[in-house]
Amino acid sequence: MFFDWLRMYQDHAQTLPVIADQLFLVMDTQTGEYLHTKQSAFKHGGSFSTSITIRISGSRITMEGNPSRFGRADNLFGFETIDECVEVYNRILKSYGLPEFTKGKKIQFLAGEDGKKATRATDGAVIQELHVTTNISVGQGNADDFIKAISTLPYRQMIPRLHTNGKTADWMTKSLKGSDLIYPSVYNKAH
């Protein structure tokens, strides 16, 4: 098992440097109050057509991409710990003079408007999306048959689905809207 996609963010207390080609001023249209700046998404290129996307909005840095592939010729096997993935992101942040992602030590609940849910804030990074991957070999010429067969099996009370090209099977919730917490899929990586 390894990780091959990571999206995370962290709010910082300081003003962040501009690294993108465009900068937007965000204002409240009702009060005319200046809220913060927002930079256009910036792609930090790696080798072998890999890039990591960096977004800066106000004091929040968001990054996403495949840190396991960054600077490597292949992504057949990747990093086995989240810390290794974050180290790649932190090296990139450091190269732009941006603050690094840190581990959170506490979570606070912030009061919102009456009748609204309280929001959570942390003093560290927040992981929004993480892809966990395992590669298996089914023998030369057997991938499509394997995917077709596995697409008939239910998983965690979800409905199996074979994509029209026959190269991917996934499982959806009964409402067929996907899943907020887990998106299981099996696909032909060579395709």
C-alpha positions in Angstrom: 0.0 0.0 0.0 1.2 3.5 -0.8 -0.1 7.0 -1.3 -0.2 8.5 -4.8 -2.3 11.7 -4.3 -2.5 14.3 -1.6 -4.5 17.5 -1.2 -4.0 19.5 2.0 -4.0 23.0 3.3 -2.8 25.1 6.2 -3.8 28.6 7.4 -0.8 30.7 8.4 -0.7 33.8 10.6 1.6 35.8 8.2 1.2 37.4 4.8 2.3 35.0 2.1 4.6 35.9 -0.8 3.1 36.2 -4.3 4.3 33.3 -6.5 1.6 33.3 -9.2 1.3 35.4 -12.3 -2.1 36.9 -11.2 -3.3 38.3 -7.9 -6.9 39.1 -7.1 -8.2 41.4 -4.4 -11.2 39.9 -2.7 -13.8 42.4 -1.4 -17.1 42.2 0.3 -19.5 43.6 -2.3 -22.0 44.8 0.4 -19.6 46.6 2.7 -16.8 47.4 0.2 -14.4 45.9 2.8 -11.1 44.4 1.6 -11.0 40.8 2.8 -7.9 39.2 1.4 -5.9 38.5 -1.7 -6.1 35.3 -3.8 -3.5 34.1 -6.3 -4.2 32.1 -9.4 -3.3 28.4 -9.1 0.4 27.8 -9.7 1.8 24.5 -11.1 5.2 23.6 -9.8 6.7 21.3 -12.5 8.6 18.2 -11.6 10.3 15.7 -13.9 8.5 13.3 -16.2 5.4 15.5 -16.8 4.5 15.6 -13.1 3.4 18.8 -11.4 2.1 19.9 -8.0 -0.6 22.6 -7.9 -0.2 25.4 -5.3 -3.1 27.7 -4.4 -2.7 30.7 -2.1 -5.8 32.5 -0.8 -5.3 35.0 1.9 -3.1 33.2 4.5 -4.1 29.7 3.3 -1.8 27.5 1.2 -3.4 24.5 -0.5 -1.4 21.9 -2.4 -2.4 18.9 -4.4 -0.8 16.4 -6.7 1.1 13.1 -6.6 4.1 13.5 -4.3 5.1 9.9 -4.8 5.7 10.5 -8.5 7.4 13.9 -8.1 11.0 13.8 -9.4 10.7 10.1 -10.3 10.4 8.4 -13.6 7.5 6.1 -12.5 4.8 5.9 -9.9 4.4 2.1 -9.9 5.3 2.3 -6.2 5.1 5.4 -4.0 5.6 6.6 -0.5 4.3 4.4 2.3 3.8 7.2 4.8 2.0 10.5 4.8 5.1 12.1 6.3 7.1 11.3 3.2 4.5 12.9 1.0 4.4 16.1 3.2 8.2 16.2 3.1 8.0 16.6 -0.7 5.4 19.4 -0.4 7.5 21.1 2.3 10.6 21.1 0.0 8.6 22.7 -2.7 7.1 25.3 -0.3 10.6 26.1 1.0 11.9 26.7 -2.5 9.3 29.5 -2.9 10.0 31.1 0.5 6.6 29.8 1.8 6.0 28.5 5.2 6.0 24.7 5.5 3.1 22.4 6.5 3.2 21.5 10.2 1.4 18.8 12.3 -1.5 20.2 14.3 -1.4 20.1 18.0 -4.9 21.2 18.8 -8.4 21.7 17.2 -10.6 24.5 18.2 -14.3 25.0 17.6 -15.2 28.4 16.4 -18.7 29.9 17.0 -20.5 30.9 13.9 -23.7 32.8 13.2 -26.8 31.8 15.2 -28.3 28.6 13.9 -25.2 27.7 11.9 -22.8 24.9 12.7 -19.6 25.7 14.5 -16.5 25.4 12.4 -13.3 23.8 13.3 -9.8 25.3 13.1 -6.5 23.7 13.8 -3.0 25.1 14.3 -1.6 22.7 11.6 -2.2 21.2 8.2 -5.5 19.6 7.2 -5.6 16.7 4.8 -8.6 17.0 2.4 -7.9 14.1 0.0 -5.6 11.1 0.1 -5.4 8.3 -2.5 -4.3 5.0 -1.1 -3.1 2.6 -3.8 -2.1 -1.0 -4.1 -0.7 -2.5 -7.4 -1.4 -6.1 -8.2 -0.4 -8.2 -11.2 -3.0 -10.4 -12.9 -0.9 -11.7 -15.7 -0.4 -10.4 -19.2 -3.6 -9.9 -21.2 -5.8 -10.6 -18.1 -6.4 -7.0 -16.9 -9.7 -6.3 -18.7 -11.1 -9.7 -17.7 -10.1 -9.2 -14.1 -11.7 -5.7 -14.0 -14.9 -7.0 -15.6 -15.1 -9.9 -13.1 -14.4 -7.7 -10.0 -17.0 -5.2 -11.2 -19.7 -7.7 -10.4 -18.9 -7.8 -6.7 -20.5 -5.6 -4.1 -18.3 -3.7 -1.7 -19.2 -2.0 1.6 -22.9 -1.8 0.7 -22.0 0.1 -2.5 -23.1 -0.7 -6.0 -20.4 -1.9 -8.5 -20.0 -0.2 -11.8 -17.9 -1.1 -14.9 -16.9 2.0 -16.9 -17.8 1.9 -20.6 -14.2 1.4 -21.8 -13.8 -1.7 -19.5 -10.6 -0.3 -18.0 -12.1 0.8 -14.6 -14.5 -0.6 -12.1 -15.7 1.5 -9.1 -18.3 1.3 -6.4 -20.9 4.0 -5.7 -23.3 4.6 -2.8 -26.8 3.4 -3.4 -27.8 6.9 -4.4 -25.1 6.7 -7.1 -23.7 10.1 -6.0 -20.3 8.6 -5.1 -19.0 8.8 -1.6 -17.6 11.6 0.5 -15.2 9.5 2.5 -14.1 6.6 0.2 -14.1 6.1 -3.5 -13.0 2.5 -4.2 -11.8 1.8 -7.7 -9.8 -0.8 -9.7 -8.3 0.3 -12.9 -5.8 -0.8 -15.6 -2.8 1.3 -14.7 -1.0 0.6 -18.1 -4.1 2.0 -19.9 
